[in-house]
Amino acid sequence: MSNAPSNRMRKRLYAGVFTVVLVFTVYICVNLFNISVINSEYYRSKANNQQLDSFTINANRGTIYDTNGKILAQSSTVWDVIITPSDIKEFDEKDTELICKTAAEICDVDYEELLEVCRDTEGPFYRYYTVKTKVDKETSDAITQFRIKNKLARYSIFTVPNTKRDYPNESLAASVIGFTNFDGDGIYGVEAYYDEYLQGIDGKIVTARDAKGDAMPYEYETRYEAQDGNSLYLTIDTVLQHYLEKNLENVMTQHNVQNRACGIIMNAKTGAILAMATAPGFDLNDPAVLSAYYQTRLAEYEEELRENEEERTEEEILALLSDRESLYRETQWKNKAISELYFPGSVFKVVTAASALEEEVIDAGSHITTCFGVVEVAGTKIHCWTEAGHGDMDLQNALIKSCNPSFIAIGNLLGTKAFTDYFEAFGLTEKTGVDLPGESSPIYMPYSRMGPVELASSAFGQTNKITPLQMITAYAAAINGGYLVTPHVVDKIVDSTGNVIMTNSTEVKRQVISEDTSATMRMLLENVVEYNGGSNAYITGYRIGGKSGTSQKLDEYSDVNMRYVGSMCCFTPADDPEIVMLVMVDEPYNGQYYGSAVAAPVISAVFSECLEYMGIYAQYTAEELAEQDTTVPYIIGSNGLAAITTLNTCGLEYEFIGDENGKVVATVPGAGYTIPKGGKVVVYMDDSEKLTVTVPNVIGMTVEQANAAITSAGLNISLSGGAILNDKAKAVTQSIDPDTVVYKGTVIEVKFILNDETG
């Protein structure tokens, strides 16, 4: 019998082999399809990781400018120093040690740590290791020169460009600008709000490696340049910002403010924010460092912890200190003007008055109520700020005297529905929409829950909590013709080639009150500032309107330990407002807390320093010109007769020391000092020893009393403060301490304020 396979057996064999081959082929094809198509990105990435190295070129973040083009924030090029252990492994031990030693010396890092990284060929930093980030050009050049001098491989040790954020004005406008984190992302202020515009697009350097993992020549390197971010032009004016911050810092010190202070200067018609500040500020270049204000408070807290009888371990004390430090750090970063709520107090009476005028339930001259110092509403007694009461009140006097019972009556005339409708119309039930992060929503009493007592207290600003920005925005609507505008801090965004890609124009949400009602409010509020010779916000020659306010922090403190918020909002020129300014002082703690006493002087000081800069000039009456201060003239070298003539022309008195027929050798005060007309200049005609006198203590005196005391002592007085024409104003500071011995004729500057809630 033959052993040769039959045709049938051969066919079965061929079929089996074919099936196996087919299955194997299909398996290979499926896997190839899976690798090359379905999971191609995964395997391509794996291959790239083995064959390619890449280093990011960080894009320069866009520059931030003020409204006049002054740089507030900018990015500069720095470099990261990198070593590549996979390349260094090919060197002998001496070269490895040299690289590590030189890098450690140039970059001021640990040598042993670098050496360990270079020797660890299996470690996570085998491909590359960042020795130091953000070094300057001098350090980068030193690294490059070292590599070239020692003929080392290109990627053994090298630098790649990075970017560093600088704030040339340090703390100026810190809460508005914000800052970036270590990765270059904006986390506060406009840095955060406009982060996507500022960031730019990072570039990249891609290098190829051979089969051994060694870097290949330059021709295998690909470079993708970074695209710089867009730049911001703010509405902030650094001149106004400086003066606002300076005077807020002064009020913090003068009134021992416990919970910070803030201020806003805004264009009343457009909503453009010209200045916005929170005091104390912080250094944008080193934001993690506490300001001196918070360092002092932290030291006080530590002293309290260590003196407390409760036993705590050192670890517990340090943990509590760390928590408190973190709290203070986060607090100092917050923009108080937009993130913290407060009871606006009597400043809010502007909204109540405007609403009532618009609804025609009152007019400017009609009798409203008779104030007896207290009024009972639904069984609850509500007091005026003065126990004696104000008597018969019309709207003008109710605003001047800041009479709470009058505004309770006005709120009652309006009614709950109309009051809440206008409260919403003035934008006080929602955020303003300002282009800054962290704006808080108001807490207010809705119509459905507002009873007679809530309506009464709401009418004079004590029930609803809003932000300072919401208050000034509503206030602007009351005096700008009735238009509620959206506040903004960025004017325009410009790309790296100079093209404007976005602008923030004036956005009018709605007209809340009529032009006529708004004009009436301007007139009433100008009279408030000018009442009885001038409030603390008054400046001779300028038309200023405003209203102060003092609120109790009823939700935080008991009646026994009550704290207050003093604030004021003013505008100028009163007949056609261009700017409106609000200052809020949270918990002044030196005995004075009325808004007219703590906030109004800040506004007066800022306006005095800034109005001419803004193109708003004083217009004096003939009487005001006659009473203006004068400047001591330069008369050194003049003879006696010429000196007398010059001094008489300036309206100044004089006292000669020495022979009047000689030449003037010196004067006290010196040339350029400002003193009132009628002040006395001591003129020295020879080298005689200068006469001295002792400075009297005038704190607490009226203007008339202080003037008499200073001039009687042979000195000159310089009056400051808006209330110097008010016979109730009292001296609160003097430029030279009492009992100091000074030259006769020296100028003593004395500041006066009116310490009550009027105005």
ZAVEX-658625 format. One line per 8 residues: number of its first residue (from 1); for each residue x negated, y, z of C-alpha. Coordinates in Angstrom, 3 decimals. Example, Ala and Ser with C-alpha at 12.3 -4.5 7.8 and 13.67 -1.06 7.14 Angstrom:
1) -12.300,-4.500,7.800  -13.670,-1.060,7.140
***
This chain:
1) 0.000,0.000,0.000  -1.338,3.482,-0.879  -2.189,5.956,1.993  -1.893,9.070,-0.226  0.796,11.479,0.937  3.931,11.533,-1.004  5.297,14.625,-2.673  7.857,14.912,0.086
9) 5.192,14.889,2.779  3.150,17.474,0.912  6.168,19.724,0.625  6.856,19.425,4.313  3.227,20.213,5.088  3.193,23.212,2.770  6.463,24.440,4.279  5.038,24.166,7.791
17) 1.815,25.927,6.873  3.750,28.626,5.005  6.020,29.150,7.969  3.076,29.529,10.320  1.355,31.950,7.938  4.582,33.870,7.427  5.237,34.174,11.152  1.644,35.256,11.747
25) 1.853,37.783,8.902  5.131,39.189,10.198  3.628,39.412,13.695  0.622,41.296,12.355  2.808,43.620,10.273  5.138,44.328,13.171  2.208,45.126,15.414  0.586,47.281,12.755
33) 3.884,49.135,12.293  4.239,49.496,16.022  0.683,50.820,16.384  0.566,53.017,13.286  4.120,54.379,13.309  6.164,53.822,16.442  3.355,54.274,19.012  0.965,56.132,16.785
41) 0.732,59.141,19.083  -0.201,56.950,22.044  -3.046,55.215,20.219  -4.172,58.384,18.493  -4.407,59.974,21.916  -6.417,57.024,23.211  -8.795,57.304,20.278  -9.138,61.057,20.691
49) -9.938,60.628,24.354  -12.787,58.341,23.395  -14.013,60.280,20.372  -13.208,63.909,21.202  -13.749,66.361,24.043  -11.821,69.637,24.261  -12.292,72.763,26.340  -9.591,75.399,26.734
57) -10.313,79.028,25.806  -7.931,80.962,28.015  -6.139,83.805,26.258  -6.600,87.267,27.691  -3.412,88.261,29.481  -1.775,91.429,28.164  -2.676,94.759,29.747  -0.217,96.642,31.936
65) -0.182,100.442,31.556  1.652,103.221,33.352  3.881,105.616,31.420  0.871,107.776,30.459  -1.301,104.884,29.272  -3.375,104.509,32.435  -4.447,100.895,32.992  -2.784,99.200,35.971
73) -3.757,95.594,35.220  -6.085,94.074,32.648  -7.860,90.835,31.857  -11.587,90.604,31.342  -13.623,87.766,29.865  -15.493,85.547,32.299  -16.973,82.083,31.848  -16.713,78.581,33.302
81) -19.982,76.680,33.787  -19.721,73.021,32.745  -22.096,70.045,32.779  -21.645,66.771,30.899  -22.953,63.758,32.885  -22.468,61.472,29.860  -25.081,63.541,27.998  -27.341,64.079,30.978
89) -27.596,60.309,31.588  -29.873,60.102,28.553  -32.429,62.385,30.215  -35.125,61.247,32.580  -34.681,61.837,36.291  -36.806,65.000,36.335  -34.607,66.721,33.713  -31.451,65.687,35.560
97) -32.794,67.100,38.793  -33.900,70.284,36.999  -30.443,70.823,35.522  -28.729,70.281,38.844  -31.192,72.432,40.763  -30.986,75.332,38.291  -27.180,75.180,38.065  -26.928,75.118,41.845
105) -29.203,78.159,42.194  -27.580,80.214,39.446  -24.005,79.389,40.468  -24.601,79.191,44.217  -23.170,75.674,44.594  -24.339,72.504,46.351  -27.289,70.794,44.648  -26.751,67.344,46.189
113) -23.136,67.296,45.054  -24.134,68.096,41.467  -26.816,65.422,41.504  -24.305,62.849,42.735  -21.862,63.760,39.944  -24.567,63.386,37.263  -25.677,59.969,38.576  -22.144,58.569,38.789
121) -21.704,57.233,35.253  -18.442,55.504,36.179  -16.876,58.431,38.040  -13.951,60.647,36.995  -16.302,63.461,35.923  -18.401,61.346,33.563  -17.187,63.232,30.475  -17.545,66.725,31.960
129) -17.629,68.510,35.293  -16.857,72.177,36.043  -19.673,73.558,38.155  -18.077,76.963,38.748  -15.199,78.951,37.284  -14.985,82.611,36.295  -18.633,83.646,36.470  -19.833,86.949,35.016
137) -21.736,87.481,31.780  -25.094,87.663,33.552  -24.578,84.182,35.011  -23.336,82.800,31.681  -26.373,84.205,29.875  -28.695,82.724,32.491  -27.204,79.264,31.903  -27.547,79.589,28.131
145) -31.161,80.802,28.343  -32.045,77.944,30.681  -30.647,75.359,28.255  -32.394,76.879,25.231  -35.718,77.320,27.027  -35.734,73.670,28.100  -34.438,72.428,24.724  -31.527,70.580,26.301
153) -28.624,69.102,24.392  -25.839,71.557,23.527  -23.297,70.021,25.899  -25.574,68.986,28.724  -24.901,72.308,30.467  -22.945,75.136,28.847  -20.256,77.790,29.383  -16.776,78.313,27.910
161) -14.818,81.586,27.967  -12.172,82.120,30.622  -10.215,85.159,31.762  -9.980,87.131,35.020  -7.214,89.523,36.093  -8.324,92.894,37.462  -6.278,95.643,39.095  -8.407,98.816,38.938
169) -6.117,100.797,41.282  -6.131,98.055,43.918  -2.951,98.541,45.984  -1.221,101.135,43.803  2.286,99.962,42.817  1.444,96.515,44.167  5.041,95.413,44.758  6.024,96.475,41.223
177) 3.038,95.053,39.329  2.721,91.781,41.257  -0.190,89.447,40.648  -1.180,86.105,39.126  -2.094,82.797,40.701  -5.306,80.829,40.169  -3.963,79.383,36.916  -3.233,82.843,35.544
185) 0.561,82.655,35.859  2.450,85.710,37.095  4.145,85.044,40.420  5.356,88.470,41.605  6.479,91.772,40.065  6.389,92.437,36.335  3.531,89.930,36.108  6.149,87.260,36.847
193) 9.214,88.793,35.154  7.412,89.345,31.838  5.060,86.362,32.179  5.985,84.804,28.815  5.153,88.075,27.024  1.894,88.651,28.898  0.438,85.147,28.724  -0.719,84.828,25.123
201) -1.688,81.500,23.521  -4.773,79.645,24.726  -7.439,78.560,22.267  -9.536,75.392,22.273  -12.996,74.061,21.448  -12.883,70.465,20.161  -16.145,68.489,20.024  -16.741,65.034,18.535
209) -18.660,62.141,20.133  -20.362,59.179,18.514  -19.950,55.500,19.383  -22.321,55.869,22.331  -20.297,58.738,23.732  -22.980,61.319,22.897  -22.034,64.756,21.571  -22.328,65.105,17.805
217) -23.918,68.107,16.004  -22.284,71.540,15.639  -20.681,70.756,12.279  -18.354,68.347,14.063  -17.104,71.071,16.435  -13.772,72.818,15.779  -12.850,76.098,17.466  -9.301,77.459,17.764
225) -9.439,81.079,18.942  -7.096,82.290,21.674  -4.354,84.820,20.909  -4.188,87.614,23.483  -0.911,88.367,25.247  1.356,91.360,24.708  0.923,94.529,26.759  3.468,96.313,28.937
233) 3.988,100.062,29.201  5.787,100.816,32.445  8.025,103.742,33.306  5.924,104.138,36.478  3.898,107.359,36.686  0.763,106.764,38.764  0.699,110.373,39.989  4.195,110.111,41.468
241) 3.411,106.609,42.701  0.325,107.854,44.548  2.154,110.634,46.376  5.088,108.382,47.250  2.786,105.711,48.689  0.680,108.259,50.572  3.679,109.797,52.308  5.272,106.430,53.065
249) 2.040,105.370,54.759  2.156,108.609,56.756  5.699,107.940,57.966  4.699,104.402,58.975  2.056,105.851,61.294  3.948,108.911,62.531  7.085,106.995,63.495  5.604,103.627,64.491
257) 7.799,101.873,61.913  8.405,98.233,62.831  9.904,96.780,59.651  8.256,98.603,56.732  9.454,101.532,54.642  10.186,101.921,50.951  10.930,104.599,48.386  12.198,104.913,44.819
265) 11.931,107.799,42.367  14.183,107.349,39.345  15.298,109.307,36.310  18.903,110.012,37.272  20.154,109.871,33.682  18.224,106.980,32.144  17.528,104.635,35.059  13.784,104.684,34.325
273) 11.956,104.074,37.612  9.132,106.611,37.911  7.809,105.288,41.221  8.706,102.448,43.556  6.746,101.630,46.677  6.803,99.542,49.821  4.649,100.446,52.812  2.358,98.992,53.899
281) 0.948,97.860,50.575  -1.697,95.258,49.789  -4.724,94.858,47.514  -3.712,93.188,44.250  -7.291,92.024,43.725  -7.159,90.084,46.987  -3.452,89.601,47.794  -4.009,86.836,50.337
289) -5.714,89.274,52.718  -3.321,90.865,55.191  -3.108,94.649,55.258  -4.424,96.440,58.345  -0.812,96.843,59.530  -0.218,93.086,59.583  -3.672,92.268,60.917  -2.863,94.454,63.919
297) 0.476,92.725,64.413  -1.148,89.309,64.117  -3.722,90.283,66.761  -0.907,91.460,69.027  0.920,88.175,68.497  -2.200,86.185,69.389  -2.671,88.224,72.546  0.959,87.570,73.460
305) 0.528,83.822,72.897  -2.581,83.616,75.031  -1.128,85.692,77.849  2.128,83.736,77.925  2.516,81.530,80.975  3.733,78.649,78.849  0.873,76.191,78.487  -0.257,75.601,74.937
313) -3.261,73.813,73.557  -5.698,75.651,71.311  -4.434,73.598,68.373  -0.839,74.678,69.071  -1.863,78.327,69.291  -3.811,78.135,66.033  -0.857,76.428,64.319  1.516,79.179,65.473
321) -0.941,81.843,64.332  -1.248,80.177,60.937  2.543,80.113,60.529  2.848,83.751,61.532  0.034,84.753,59.169  1.810,82.988,56.301  5.034,84.795,57.194  3.297,88.184,57.221
329) 1.554,87.426,53.920  4.809,86.537,52.179  6.520,89.579,53.685  3.880,92.019,52.481  4.290,90.679,48.945  8.037,91.366,48.907  9.352,94.455,47.186  11.521,95.878,49.979
337) 13.341,98.223,47.607  14.993,95.332,45.756  14.739,92.229,47.948  15.945,93.338,51.386  19.483,94.358,52.313  20.407,97.146,54.728  23.407,99.112,55.934  23.057,102.384,53.962
345) 24.799,104.472,56.623  25.782,108.046,55.820  24.014,108.102,52.441  26.928,105.903,51.329  29.371,108.735,52.158  28.475,110.133,48.733  30.223,107.130,47.140  33.285,107.485,49.383
353) 33.533,111.217,48.691  33.128,110.836,44.929  35.778,108.086,44.830  38.273,110.182,46.809  37.691,113.252,44.627  38.155,111.178,41.479  41.417,109.740,42.824  42.478,113.286,43.809
361) 43.439,112.257,47.343  41.279,115.161,48.575  39.623,118.235,47.129  36.472,120.073,48.142  38.223,122.586,50.390  41.202,120.734,51.827  41.473,119.938,55.536  40.718,116.266,56.212
369) 40.890,115.715,59.948  39.926,117.086,63.336  36.928,115.297,64.825  36.987,114.783,68.594  33.892,112.547,68.629  35.791,109.265,68.607  38.691,107.759,66.667  40.698,104.610,67.371
377) 41.419,102.285,64.444  43.623,99.233,65.012  42.629,99.164,68.662  38.900,99.642,68.010  37.159,102.855,69.071  34.677,104.174,66.504  32.377,107.022,67.535  30.936,109.912,65.618
385) 27.191,110.425,65.940  27.841,113.331,68.304  30.047,112.804,71.349  31.253,116.418,71.324  32.939,116.037,67.937  32.946,118.476,65.028  36.427,119.979,65.181  38.358,120.758,61.991
393) 36.721,119.246,58.951  36.987,119.768,55.194  34.920,117.700,52.733  31.997,120.141,52.579  31.635,120.289,56.346  32.222,116.547,56.659  29.193,115.991,54.419  27.070,118.656,56.119
401) 27.899,117.413,59.620  27.902,113.766,58.475  31.144,113.279,60.376  32.207,109.622,60.681  35.864,110.252,61.684  36.254,112.459,58.593  35.132,109.654,56.319  37.318,107.161,58.148
409) 40.203,109.477,57.260  39.011,109.714,53.635  38.772,105.925,53.422  42.313,105.655,54.765  43.544,108.157,52.145  41.878,106.089,49.419  43.323,102.822,50.676  41.783,99.371,50.640
417) 42.474,98.589,46.981  41.070,101.841,45.568  38.081,101.746,47.909  37.070,98.214,46.888  37.711,99.014,43.206  35.320,101.966,43.344  32.831,99.989,45.426  32.706,97.517,42.544
425) 32.725,100.228,39.861  29.635,101.838,41.426  27.846,98.499,40.947  27.689,97.523,44.620  29.120,94.015,44.277  26.353,92.794,41.975  22.655,93.043,41.290  21.525,96.101,39.363
433) 19.835,93.983,36.681  16.444,95.628,37.145  13.634,93.904,35.248  11.891,92.647,38.384  12.096,89.256,40.096  13.522,88.743,43.567  16.458,91.159,43.481  18.937,90.282,46.229
441) 22.708,90.156,45.874  24.716,92.427,48.186  26.756,91.191,51.128  30.075,93.021,51.155  33.603,92.815,52.485  35.980,91.805,49.657  39.476,93.237,49.280  41.063,90.002,50.516
449) 39.316,90.237,53.902  39.183,93.994,54.437  41.350,95.153,57.302  41.752,98.678,58.756  38.599,98.450,60.903  36.486,97.101,58.023  37.790,99.847,55.723  36.991,102.482,58.341
457) 33.405,101.350,58.924  32.833,100.708,55.213  33.811,104.285,54.412  30.817,105.668,56.324  28.349,102.969,55.205  28.165,100.571,58.122  29.839,97.287,57.026  28.397,96.361,53.644
465) 24.719,95.508,53.095  23.050,96.479,49.843  19.518,97.025,48.560  17.923,100.502,48.358  17.892,100.134,44.562  21.641,99.469,44.483  22.188,102.547,46.645  20.121,104.907,44.505
473) 21.735,103.563,41.321  25.215,104.232,42.706  24.059,107.625,43.990  22.715,108.539,40.542  26.120,107.736,39.038  27.739,110.163,41.477  25.573,113.099,40.358  24.550,112.401,36.711
481) 27.986,112.868,35.181  29.426,109.630,36.502  27.408,107.105,34.477  26.219,103.857,36.057  22.915,102.956,34.389  20.696,99.893,34.609  17.371,100.686,36.311  14.204,99.448,34.613
489) 10.430,99.576,35.153  9.174,98.568,31.682  9.482,101.058,28.844  8.147,98.940,25.984  6.171,95.831,25.069  3.372,96.083,22.494  1.587,93.171,20.792  -2.184,92.845,20.405
497) -2.084,94.705,17.070  -0.188,97.674,18.479  3.282,96.842,17.176  6.202,97.565,19.518  8.127,94.313,19.871  10.625,95.377,22.548  11.894,98.567,24.187  14.090,99.188,27.216
505) 16.391,102.038,26.262  19.030,103.563,28.526  21.798,101.079,29.270  25.047,102.662,30.483  27.271,100.048,32.098  30.306,102.316,32.506  31.466,105.775,33.502  32.645,105.570,37.111
513) 33.783,109.145,37.748  34.416,112.161,35.522  31.948,114.906,34.663  34.033,117.358,36.732  33.980,115.147,39.832  30.236,114.654,39.428  29.699,118.426,39.137  31.659,118.926,42.364
521) 29.487,116.322,44.118  26.322,118.081,42.966  27.572,121.387,44.370  28.601,119.838,47.692  25.295,117.982,48.127  23.193,121.035,47.264  25.018,122.885,50.032  24.198,120.016,52.416
529) 20.457,120.553,51.883  20.690,124.361,52.064  23.046,124.430,55.054  22.131,126.765,57.932  18.814,127.847,56.440  17.645,124.490,55.184  17.409,120.838,56.161  14.183,118.835,56.339
537) 14.427,118.200,52.581  14.704,121.880,51.675  11.959,123.500,49.566  12.042,127.238,48.948  12.601,128.053,45.287  14.018,124.670,44.293  17.621,123.551,43.907  17.823,120.234,45.741
545) 20.898,118.224,46.675  20.964,115.281,49.039  22.446,113.321,51.888  20.723,111.569,54.783  21.921,108.522,56.674  21.273,106.607,59.877  22.628,103.103,60.315  22.629,100.721,63.227
553) 21.360,97.168,62.715  24.438,95.715,64.375  23.899,92.217,62.975  20.363,91.923,64.416  20.267,93.743,67.756  22.431,94.257,70.814  23.693,97.647,71.970  21.085,97.529,74.742
561) 18.177,97.130,72.312  19.582,98.751,69.180  17.307,99.461,66.191  18.061,101.851,63.334  17.417,102.474,59.660  16.862,106.089,58.627  17.229,106.993,54.960  17.885,109.872,52.604
569) 18.616,110.311,48.920  17.932,113.634,47.134  18.011,114.920,43.558  16.717,117.941,41.662  17.446,120.260,39.894  20.834,120.261,41.613  22.723,121.724,38.636  21.305,119.250,36.095
577) 19.561,116.369,37.907  16.449,114.954,36.305  15.093,112.903,39.177  16.657,111.223,42.177  14.647,109.893,45.104  15.554,107.573,47.962  13.440,106.841,51.038  14.335,104.175,53.597
585) 12.528,103.804,56.940  13.337,100.517,58.679  13.148,100.640,62.487  11.260,103.835,63.350  10.199,103.440,66.950  8.864,106.651,68.429  12.122,108.275,69.549  13.175,109.806,66.235
593) 15.305,107.653,63.975  17.788,109.877,62.128  17.353,109.745,58.356  17.127,113.539,58.285  14.196,113.368,60.729  12.192,110.416,59.376  13.085,110.065,55.666  13.828,113.660,54.610
601) 10.282,114.948,55.365  8.875,112.250,53.070  11.089,113.436,50.216  10.179,117.064,50.892  6.457,116.252,50.892  6.598,114.205,47.676  8.713,116.815,45.878  6.382,119.603,47.028
609) 3.385,117.764,45.571  5.007,116.510,42.374  7.696,118.836,41.036  5.372,121.220,39.212  3.510,118.227,37.774  6.853,117.027,36.404  7.553,120.393,34.807  10.145,121.464,37.383
617) 9.160,124.913,38.651  10.338,127.009,41.582  12.568,129.991,40.892  12.398,132.489,43.736  14.774,135.277,44.659  13.344,138.710,45.433  13.771,138.027,49.158  12.003,134.678,48.905
625) 9.107,136.227,46.991  8.702,138.863,49.686  8.446,136.157,52.330  6.043,133.911,50.430  2.683,132.960,51.893  -0.410,134.561,50.467  -3.969,133.400,49.823  -6.934,134.898,51.643
633) -8.969,136.758,48.974  -12.732,136.513,48.417  -14.240,139.723,49.800  -17.793,138.608,50.718  -20.222,141.391,49.736  -17.516,144.063,49.570  -17.847,147.248,51.588  -15.367,147.983,54.352
641) -13.084,150.252,52.315  -12.878,147.827,49.384  -12.160,144.951,51.778  -9.328,146.891,53.440  -7.807,147.746,50.061  -7.880,144.127,48.918  -6.408,142.787,52.177  -3.651,145.420,52.164
649) -2.747,144.440,48.605  -2.303,140.818,49.777  -0.124,141.909,52.693  -2.642,140.820,55.318  -3.711,142.349,58.617  -7.415,142.506,59.502  -9.858,142.855,62.394  -13.407,144.038,61.699
657) -16.364,142.795,63.717  -19.428,145.030,63.237  -20.024,148.223,61.307  -17.238,148.854,58.760  -19.709,150.811,56.622  -21.719,147.679,55.951  -20.996,144.684,53.710  -18.677,141.767,54.447
665) -20.724,138.734,55.557  -17.945,136.243,56.397  -14.206,135.948,57.011  -12.000,133.669,59.113  -9.952,132.195,57.513  -12.203,131.771,54.518  -11.219,132.645,50.962  -8.557,130.357,49.492
673) -6.712,129.549,52.723  -2.937,130.041,52.622  -1.375,132.026,55.455  1.899,133.939,55.857  1.998,137.558,54.751  1.230,139.634,57.814  -1.361,137.129,58.996  -4.669,138.425,60.318
681) -8.126,137.964,58.763  -11.184,138.415,61.018  -13.828,140.203,58.920  -17.507,139.988,59.982  -19.703,142.846,58.779  -22.911,141.407,60.203  -24.325,138.161,61.605  -22.558,138.574,64.942
689) -21.560,135.358,66.715  -18.053,134.366,65.683  -15.292,134.893,68.223  -13.598,131.755,69.558  -10.159,131.046,71.038  -8.296,128.018,72.416  -5.535,126.356,70.391  -2.183,126.334,72.234
697) 0.224,123.374,72.342  3.299,124.208,70.219  4.842,120.718,69.913  8.563,120.925,70.602  8.753,124.681,69.989  11.025,126.377,67.472  9.513,128.190,64.492  9.854,131.537,66.281
705) 8.271,130.238,69.494  5.399,128.469,67.708  4.684,131.535,65.581  4.507,133.718,68.676  2.233,131.280,70.522  -0.188,130.821,67.626  -0.492,134.483,66.676  -0.782,135.582,70.322
713) -3.788,133.284,70.619  -5.461,135.109,67.724  -4.801,132.355,65.209  -2.868,132.056,61.969  0.031,129.679,61.480  0.916,127.727,58.345  4.487,126.427,58.406  5.399,123.121,56.762
721) 8.535,121.001,56.543  11.816,121.705,54.797  13.554,122.953,57.942  11.299,125.945,58.665  14.228,128.325,58.003  16.456,126.499,60.469  16.437,127.975,63.972  17.083,124.512,65.461
729) 13.988,122.933,63.897  11.242,121.855,66.292  7.481,121.471,65.829  6.430,117.826,65.641  2.763,118.006,64.614  -0.039,120.546,64.547  -3.209,120.243,62.467  -5.615,120.971,65.345
737) -5.130,119.410,68.764  -4.151,121.624,71.718  -6.990,122.972,73.889  -9.478,122.721,71.019  -11.843,125.714,70.825  -11.920,127.189,67.307  -12.928,130.403,65.575  -10.505,133.274,65.971
745) -8.334,133.551,62.862  -8.363,129.801,62.123  -5.252,128.475,60.377  -3.134,125.979,62.352  -0.658,124.043,60.205  2.510,123.187,62.114  5.174,120.827,60.799  8.819,121.292,61.767
753) 11.784,118.955,61.484  15.468,119.095,62.356  16.184,116.003,64.478  19.887,115.287,63.993  22.020,113.582,61.348  23.195,116.741,59.604  21.999,116.862,56.051
***
